[in-house]
């Protein structure tokens, strides 16, 4: 049986991939507005990009 590939989600111009960011992918599916607000806030506080913030937040959620 062929496994269905989940589509990536575009969040603030960055790709959230279910294979690489499973926690953020689920968040993006369930509550995209809250995820966007959180990413903007964190990126602003860290003086970083949205892409770097996605990577850091996924890591924190997986290991925290």
C-alpha positions as MATLAB code, in Angstrom:
seq = 'XXXXXXXXXXXXXXXXXXXXXXXXXXXXXXXXXXXXXXXXXXXXXXXXXXXXXXXXXXXXXXXX';
ca = [
       0.000    0.000    0.000;
       1.337    3.422   -0.950;
       1.685    5.911    1.896;
       0.054    9.256    1.186;
       2.510   12.156    1.247;
       1.360   15.108    3.305;
       1.628   18.473    1.620;
       3.993   21.096    2.943;
       2.484   24.255    4.403;
       3.678   27.769    3.662;
       3.916   29.856    6.831;
       5.017   33.467    6.450;
       6.839   32.612    3.233;
       8.673   29.617    4.697;
       7.968   25.921    4.169;
       6.828   23.773    7.084;
       7.390   20.154    6.099;
       5.683   17.319    8.004;
       8.849   15.213    7.794;
      11.217   17.908    9.095;
       8.938   19.950   11.365;
       6.224   17.555   12.575;
       5.283   19.580   15.663;
       5.024   22.887   13.811;
       3.249   21.173   10.919;
       0.521   19.957   13.263;
       0.328   23.421   14.839;
       0.046   25.012   11.378;
      -2.800   22.652   10.481;
      -4.678   23.182   13.751;
      -4.109   26.877   14.446;
      -2.148   28.727   11.741;
      -2.916   32.221   13.038;
      -1.454   31.502   16.465;
       1.641   29.899   14.938;
       2.207   32.943   12.717;
       1.907   35.304   15.696;
       4.324   33.181   17.752;
       6.869   32.971   14.927;
       6.738   36.734   14.290;
       7.146   37.456   17.994;
      10.071   35.067   18.435;
      11.829   36.175   15.235;
      11.500   39.794   16.330;
      12.757   39.093   19.869;
      15.701   37.047   18.573;
      16.448   39.470   15.714;
      16.309   36.484   13.387;
      14.565   35.271   10.298;
      11.322   33.317   10.220;
      13.173   30.334    8.730;
      15.711   30.235   11.558;
      12.913   30.668   14.085;
      11.008   27.702   12.612;
      14.093   25.515   12.981;
      14.776   26.674   16.548;
      11.156   26.360   17.687;
      10.777   22.867   16.219;
      13.956   21.802   18.000;
      12.735   23.253   21.288;
       9.358   21.538   20.951;
      10.947   18.184   20.151;
      13.476   18.317   22.969;
      11.667   20.394   25.549;
];
